[in-house]
Amino acid sequence: MTEKPKVGVYICHCGINISSTVDVDAVAEFAKKLPNVEVARTYSYMCSDPGQVLIKKDIEEQGLNRIVVASCSPRMHEPTFRKAISEAGVNPYFLEMANIREQCSWVHEEMEEGTAKAEKLVGASVAKVRLLEALETKEVDAEPAALVIGAGIAGIQSALDIADAGFKVYLVEKTPSVGGRMAQLDKTFPTLDCSACILTPKMVDAASHPNIELLSYSEVEEVTGFVGNFDVKVRKKARYVDFNKCTGCGDCAKECRVKDRFPNEFDQGLGKRSAIYLPFPQAVPAKYTIDAENCLFLSKGKCGKNPKCQEVCGAEAIDFEQKDEFVEFKVGAIIVATGFDPFDASRKPEYGYDDYPNVITGMEMERLVSASGPTEGKIKIFNGEEEIEPKEVALIKCVGSRDESVGNEYCSRVCCMYVAKQAHLIRDKLPDANIRIYYMDVRAFGKGFEEFYDRVRRENVRYIRGNPSEIFKRGNKLVVKVEDTLTSRPLEDEVDLVVLGVGLEPRADMREVMDLLRLSQSPDRFFLEAHPKLRPVDTATDGVFLAGCAQGPKDIPDTVAQAKGAAASAMIPLARGKVTINAQVAIVNEATCRGCGFCVNICPYTAIELVTVNRFGNEVEVARVNEALCKGCGSCSAACLSDSIQPKSFRDSQILPQIAALGVMK
Amino acid sequence: MSANFEPNVVAFLCNWCSYAGADLAGTSRVNYPSNIQIIRVMCSGRVNPLYVMNALQQGADGVLVSGCHPGDCHYMEGNYYARRRLGMLKDLMEFVGVDPKRFHMSWVSASEGHKWKEVVEKTVEDAKEAGPFEGFRRRKIEW
């Protein structure tokens, strides 16, 4: 180290967030006595402009070259202070933060213990900051393309925005058609727009946009690399139908030997489909897909003499030899728009969803009232004797939401309104029916929601406050057992049809995406955003963004808004064309490296290789780090037998004094 | 061991899961013993087993290493390495006569603020039970 460290310590009050449990002045006095500390100050809000100016001024006037900020978590403001000190001419990596808020003042109650701990943490930071090294940030080119995973409304919107801005987008959808959950809905609250009518144009746009490469019936297999330079591998699952030849005429499905045998996923199993199918009439792309599990020829090896679909297909598109294909490409940013799963009503067995066919879920109701649904929009049920139009209809809210017994403490945010909307739609179709809604609370918080709720109530829909305890059968009727909590009266309400207002849950297969992109979950199990308020579309993995219900329950406007936000964020590296790479990478001391290669084997990013160098006339092998690939995790360092490989800013020589400072000073 | 002995515990937390989990504990204002001091590392795989011994040598009575849940490592495999290395260290500690209660490993994700509290309480309680650590000759490092 050429220059003598001159450390400035800055202790933040954070209003009273820190100073109510930590005697900041005492910490400052303590810090002043630490070796190499020239200045120690406190300020009410260190992150504020005057706070930063305070630091900069000291740097200029007192020639400080190392800064310790004792305030909130470095996960919060490290970038802020790095920027501030570099503006004053100090290398941004000559900064160490002592976390005396999240990990001290907020978790301890006594002033004495809070102060003592803050002193230790500041001591440890001072110990480390003196030994930090100056690092250079480097930039590499970013690939001007994006990957969007999931082609529901969130994915479609993100893809369209990025594509419209002139960047290439790979839109990957797991199922045979884009559209997602929104395509299944009948009308949307509170405006009663027809869901399909507003969605299908966007679906078509996404498929036909010159900048969008739509990979339907495909799954992302592998993602490597980092922001700006992700390498993506996608599996295009075999449709057994030649994508280019299929005209979407549908003759095959009509002739399929197992025609209309299998529950149609799109209709929530209420309708049936053949083994070769188009998920729904407006599906995009309008190409048929063979469900290999159910196709006689593919599952049993035999389908009559010849598979019927093959016989009737005029375009000769059926291809049983088709295999999964892999495509590989590079992108600069990734948007995760994988959506949600509706709550599985079987997990509330007291509601008898598995036992009684006339207990249905909200999603099933959507298909039932939809003109394109299996009943062409007629609400007909079979009561055990005959097909009837239900006279008595009950809708139950908060099924699987705000319910600790099923592990979902959160509110699903859409059920209040979709249940109100369904009540309206039922009223529309069954003017004489008695409709009641069992609810815990009514949360009509969005634009036009309260007005819509009022309108539904005026349409003679009764709101009864109570959370049903049980649904059972009595004769042809279903009995909803509930206490009306406003009048404290127990009720046994006899109805024909029960609609369970099921909530939204994280997708059952979200694990795959988590593993792929190193994402985390928040306590509600949806994907975790980088910051709940200020970085709601970012994730902890740089260059990976979230859109739609994958991040948490949302209605369509919120989903679209977030999708546009994610698209805008994803476009930052694409538009800039460059990304800054992590400067805190590992470095090898080639003089001591013995070339054993342990680190080479350990590195998960294959960032280390052995190279031959000339050491005093001898050819020896030593490890060398590729800085563009290294992420700075430091696993290599813990394995090194001679301490030769060290991650910058987290060297042994920087961490050991930190340990010493925490231990000795008790 | 005196009944009001307060142990000194050093914790090594990975930046992505456990450190964030400890931050969340703060944001959620859960309370836990102040005996624990956290050192941030990028990955639990960074934690050289010698750090644990070094901490005990430098005056810690207990040490905790916490990372992402197995399978969730931000760096894909770092926590597996940590589990191997530190599991071995724990056996070795026992062998050389250090109460294994002094050393804990845990997996705390970024959303597990409450789990973090439990882990801290358990670690501190165990270190308290194990008493002041006098196993190694301590040398005070002038730094």
Interface residues (C-beta under 8 A of the other chain):
Chain A: P35 S73 P74 R75 N99 R101 E102 Q103 C104 W106 V107 H108 E109 E110 E113 G114 A116 K117 K120 L121 A124 A127 M514 D515 R518 S520 Q521 S522 P523 L528 A540 T541 Q584 I602 P604 Y605 K631 G632 C633 G634 S635 S637 A638 A639 P647 F650 D652 I655 L656 P657 Q658 I659 A660 A661 L662 G663 V664 K666
Chain B: N8 V10 N15 W16 C17 Y19 A20 A22 D23 L24 A25 G26 T27 R29 V30 N31 Y32 S34 Q37 I38 I39 R40 V41 M42 C43 G45 R46 V47 N48 P49 Y51 N54 A55 Q57 Q58 G59 A60 C68 G71 D72 C73 H74 Y75 M76 E77 G78 Y81 A82 R85 S109 A110 S111 E112 K117 K140 I141 W143
